[in-house]
Amino acid sequence: MQKLIDEFDHLIEPGTIVTQIILSGVVDDCGYLIQENDNPDFFSVYIRGGDGLLQTIGDFSDREHALAYAARMVEKYQAQLTDNTRKLLND
């Protein structure tokens, strides 16, 4: 798991204020990405910065790696979770 964290940590600019960590299942529907959590093709972890913008910081093929990474980012940044992310982390 450490390797995955190292791969994506550089995507967050130093000094960024992280206000939310978001984990979402994603379905690739003919080139259109749709957030969905029941039967996703892959999982994405996002941050919402103090500027309100979303930034993808990791894509994962399996739920367990995405959950572990999202949990690590929550611990690192002490950021709030969206309700859906909290549900996924606690399932």
HELIX and SHEET records of a PDB file:
HELIX    1   1 GLN A    2  ASP A    9  1                                   8    
HELIX    2   2 ARG A   63  TYR A   77  1                                  15    
HELIX    3   3 ASP A   83  ASN A   90  1                                   8    
SHEET    1   A 4 TYR A  32  GLN A  35  0                                        
SHEET    2   A 4 VAL A  18  ASP A  29 -1                                        
SHEET    3   A 4 PHE A  42  GLY A  49 -1                                        
SHEET    4   A 4 LEU A  54  PHE A  60 -1                                        
SHEET    1   B 3 TYR A  32  GLN A  35  0                                        
SHEET    2   B 3 VAL A  18  ASP A  29 -1                                        
SHEET    3   B 3 GLN A  80  LEU A  81  1                                        
END                                                                             
